[in-house]
Amino acid sequence: MSVVKPFKAVRPTAELASKVAALPYDVMNSDEAREMVIGNPYSFLHVDKAEIDLDKNINIYDDKVYEKAAENLQKMIDDKVFIQDNKPMFYIYTLTMNEKSQTGLVACTSIDEYLNNKIKKHELTREEKEKDRIRHVDTCNANTGPIFLTYKAKSKITEIINEQKKNTSPIYDFVSDDNIRHTVWIIDDDSIISSIIEEFKTVSALYIADGHHRTASAVKVGIKRREENTPFNKNAEFNFYLSVLFPDNELFIMDYNRVVKDLNSLSKEEFFDKIKESFKISECDNNNSPYKPSSPNTFGMYIDGKWFSLSAKKDITSSDDPVLSLDVSILQNYLLSPILGIGDPRTDKRIDFVGGIRGLSELEKRVDSGEMKVAFSMYPTTMTQLMNIADAGKIMPPKSTWFEPKLRSGLFIHKLY
């Protein structure tokens, strides 16, 4: 059983939605955000990264940043940039990239289901990032960024949502700067809302695709509010948090590639000899084209202007463990750690990660510039692997999945009251 709850969204007017909608706060730094909002006072980055409206030297965790976020949000509400719907509703959110669409249900999900592991995670979180979003949510009194959830597709839910898309007009329909089309519909019919609630009761679990820190933070704010309001009302809005739920068969995971600064004091010959202990290695015939792995247990490697293919030997791919069998684990456990000395990729400054949306040419660029010595292209993790790991209560290695397209922040706000 999975709980989904309609809510009274605070959302932008139709005229301003395209200007308000912003990429998630954690995909750019403060300087990049300042550049993005030039000429656009409506961008939701003024709320999600409010340091851009303060002195450049301010600590991004300063109290003034969270106070400014709340101030900017309230001003946008006062100025009628945002409106609030007068009844609890569901919303449909379709993102289209390169003619491929994915459609999610915008709803609130239960902090208790997260605490009871009915909303399943596959990543660890970092305390400092949790604290940041806890303060942001608590000070703004709102969930400002939606959590990206998935579930094992149910034909009846898809049928209901598609029928609504067919029979109603969208409230938003625009193309963002990165050429992603964003289309939103309202579900305000009480009988349809009830049907959706009932259908989700047949969904055994929800899975966090992206947004582990935002989820953990939303849950901790909810717990804090419960402690401040004892006895608490179980239907109070702080018991729920903003989510967009997509069926797993519509999602697209891209490769999440690696670049490393040096060969850990090895010569190139020594490096290749050590690789051959666990991988079959061959130089690619056409070095004008990057090598993109086309199957699991294969990797591309770019070094000194040439691409090589790596194929993991059978004895290192035979694990029944859903984590150890991941390509990101194989590369980490048999190459990055023992050969290049990358013990903890979460903290080691010698490694960086490049999302597949940037293309393999970005790997070549980083190596050819001299910034990095070697790059590795990966075969993408699958949705089945993600769900199996979450079901087993295990954790993926860092930077295992890169989802595209990215949900926009600012189109839906859930007030905690």
N, C-alpha and C positions, 0 to 999 in steps of 0.2 A: 504494500500500500504506500502511495506517495501523496503527500498533501500539497495541493496548489490552492492559492487564495487570491481572489480578485482584489483590486485596490484602487483607490482614487489617485491616479497619477497626477503629479505636477509635471507639466510638459510644455514645450514651446508652442507658440502659435504656428499655424501652418506656414505663414509668410517668413518666419525666422528660423524654422527648424534646421534648414541646411547650414545656416550660419552658427547656430548654437552647437550642433553635433560636433563632437571632438573625439579624437583617438583616446584610448585609455591613458591615464596619467603616467603609467609605468613603462610606456614604450618610447619616451623621449626624456631628455634632461631639461633642466630649467632654461638654459640658453636656447635650446631648440624650441621650447614652448613659447618663449618670448618672440621668436621669429615668426612662429605660426600665427600668432594673434595680431600681428601688425595690421592695422586697418579693420580689425574685426572686434568691436567691443562686446559682441554677443557670444563669442566663443566660450564653451563651458570650461575651457582651461583656466579661465578667471576664477572658477570655483575649485576645480580639481587640482590645480597647481597655482594656488593664489600667491605664491612667492613672486610670480612674474609681475605683480602690481606693487611690489615693495622694493626696497634697496637691493641691488644685485648681491651685496655682501652678506645679506641676512642668512642665518642658518635656516635650512628648509624645515627644521623641526621646531622653530621658535613659536611660542604661543601666538605671536602676531600673525603668523601665516594661517593658522586655523581660524582665528578671529576674522581675518580678512576674507577667508573662504565663506564663512557664514554671512558676513556683511554683503559680499558680492551676490550670494544666492538670494538673500532677502531683497536686495535692490532690484534684481532681475524679476522677482515676483511682484514687487511694488510697481515696477515700470511696465508690467503686463507683457514682458517678454515671455513669461511663463503663465499658464493658466492651470487651474486644478479642476479635474472632472468632478461632477457633483454626485457620482455614485460609484461604488466599486465595480471595476470592469476588468476583463482580460484584454490583451492587445496582441496582435500578430505582427511579427517583425521578420521581413524577408530581406536577405542580403544576396545580391547577385554579382558575381565576379567572373569575368570571361565566359559569360553566358551560362554559368552554373549557379543555381540558386539553392539556398538553404532557408528553411522557414521555422521560426521558433515561436513559442508561446511566452509572452511577457506576463509574469505572475509573481506572487510572493511565495516563498517556500519557508519551511518551518525550521527554526533553530533547534528544536527538539529532535527532528529527524537527522540533523547533522550530528548532534550529540549522541544519538543512538545508532550512528553509522548506517542510517538509511539513505543519507546523502554521502556518497563515498568519495574519498580523496585518494590521490596517487602521488602527491608531492609533500615534502616537508616545507614548513614555513620558517621564516627568519623573524626573530622577536622584534628587531627594530622596525621592520616593515609592517608587522602587525600593529605595533604601538602607533605608528604614523596614521594608519587608516582608522584605528580605534578613535583617536583624537579627532580625526576629520569627521567621521560619522557622528560622534557624540556632540561635537561643537555645532555642526550643521543641522543636527537633529534630523538626519535623513540619510538613506542609502542613495548615493549619487552615481555610483557605477554599478551596472548590472553584472551578476555572476553568470558565467557561461556554463550551463549544465547540459547534460545529454542523458538520454534514456534509450532503452532498447525499443525500437520503433513499434508502435501499435497502429494497425491499419485504421481502426475506428477513430482514433485521435486525429490522424492525418486527414481522414475523410471529413471530419467536422471542420477542421481548420481550412481545408481547401474549399469547402462549400461556402464558408464565410468570405474568403478571398474572391470567390466567383460572384457572389451576390451583393457585395457591398463595395463602396468606393473607398480608396485609401485616404487617410488623413494627411499622410506625408508620402512624397515620392520624389526623390532627388538623387543626384549623382555627386558623390564627394570628390575631393581633389585627386584621390588615388583611383578614380574611375570605378568605384564600387557603388552600385545602385542600392538605395535604402528605401524600402516601402513598408508602410505601417497601416494596419487596419484596427478598428475598434470592435470588440465583442461586448455589446451592452444588453443583449437579450438574456433575460434571467433564466429562461429555460435552457438556452445553449450553454450559459455559464455553469448551470447545474450539471448538465451532461458532461462537460469537460471535467469538472470536479470528480464526478463518479467514474469516468473512464480512467483518470489518473490513479484511482484507488486500485486499479488492476496492474499498475506499474510497480514492479517489485522493489526497484531502487532507482535513485538518481545518481549521476556521476558528475563530479566537477571536471569539466574539460579545461577551463582556464579561469583563474580568479581565486586561487587557494588563499591568498592573503586577505583579499576582500571578504571571503566567506568567513574565515576565522575571526576577523575583526568585527564583522556584523554580528556574529554569534556572541562574542564577548561583550559587545555593547548591549545586546539583548539581556544577557545575564546580569550586567551591571544595573540596567533599568529595573529588572525584577527585584534586585536587592534594595533598590531605592524606593520601590513601590510595593512593599509587602503589606498585606497579601496582594499579589498582582493579579490582574485580569488576564486570563489565558488567551483572550481574543485581542488584547492590546497589540497595536501595530509593531511594537518593538520585539514581539515574539516571532516576527517574520522578516525576511529580507528579500530585496529585489533580485530577480533572476530572469534569464531567458532560457527556455528549455527546448532543445532541438532533438529530433530523432537521430539516432546514431547513423542511419543509412544515408543521411544527407550531408554529413560533415566531411571535411577534407583536412587531413593532417599533412603538413609539408615536412620535408627534411629539415633537420636542425644540425648544421654542420660545425666543424671545429677548425680552429687555426691555432698554431703553437709557435712561440717566439724563437725557440732554439732546439737543438738536438741533444740537449743534456750532456754537453761536452763530448759527444760521439762524433767521429768522422762520418761522412755520408756512407762510406763502405761499411763501417761497423754498424751503423743504423740499419742498413738494408739486410745485413747478415742476421741481425737479431729479429727483424720482422719475419724472415723466412722460417724461423723456428715454429711460428704459429699460423702463418699465412702464405698462400701461394701468391707470388707477385709477378706482374708482367707489365712491360711498358705498352702504353696504348698506341695503336697504329697511327691514329690521326691526332697529333698533339695540338692541332688548331682548334679542337673542340674539347670542352671539359668532359670528364668522365662522370656520368650520372648513373649510380647503381640502379639496376633494373630488377633486382631480386634480393631477398634477405641474405645476410651473411656475406655480402660483398660491399666493398668500400672503394672510393676513389682517393688517390693521394696525389697532391700537386707539390712538386719541389724542383727548384732550379729550372723553372720554365717548362717542365714536362709533367704529363699525367701518367699515373700508373694505376692499374686495377689490383686490388687486394681481395683475395678470397680466403675466408677463414677455413682452416683445416677441420675435418670432421670431429676430431677429438675435443675441440673447444666449443663445439656447437651442440653437443648432445645433452645438455642439461635439461631436466624437466622443470626446473625452477622458472616461473614466468618472468622474473626479473633478470636472472643470469642469462637467459636465452635472447634477450633484447640485443639488437645490434649495437646500441650505445653502450651496453654493459660489456659486450665482447671487445669492442675497441678500447674501452677504458681498462679492462682487466688484463688484456693480453698485449696492449701496445702503449697506450698513454701512460699508464702507471709503471709497469715494469721496465719499459724501454726509455720513455721520455721523462719519467720521474714526476708525473702529474698525479700526486696522491689524492688530493681533494679538489676536484674541479670546481667546487663551490667557492673556494677561497684562493686557489692558486692564480697568481697574476700572470703566469706565463701562457695561460690558455684563454681563448675567447670563443664566443659562439656566434654563428651567423645564421639567422633565420632564412629558410628556403625562399621566401618572398624576394630576397635580394639577388637571387640567382647565383650560379656557380662562378660567374665572372667576378663577383665580389671576392671570392676566395683567391682567384688569380691576382686580383688587384692588391690584396693585402700582402701576399707573398712577394709579388714582383716589386713592390715599393720598398722592400727590405724591412718592413714593420714586423712581419712574421716569416718564419723559415719554412714551415710546412703546413699544408691544409688537408683536411679529410672531408670528402663528401659522403653523405649517409643515405641509406634507404629509409624511408619514413616509417616510424612506428605506426601500427594499425590501431583502429578503434577496438578491435577484438583484444589485442594485447593490453591496451589501457584498461578495459573493463575487467579482464581476467586478473590483472594485478590488483586493482581496487577490490575485487571480490575476495581475493586471497588476503586482504589486509596488509598488502606489501606496498613499498614505496619505490617509485621509479628513480633512476639516476637523474641528476639535474639536467635540464635542457634536453629532455627526451622528445617533446612534442612542440610543434609550432602550428597553431591553427590560423587559418585565413579563410575568409576575411575577418577583420576585427570588429566586434560590436562597438557602436558609438556610445559615448557617454553624453548625457544631457537630454536625450530624447524622452527618458522616463526617470522620474525621481520619486522615491517612496519616503514619505514623511513618517517619522516615528511618533510624533505628537507628544 
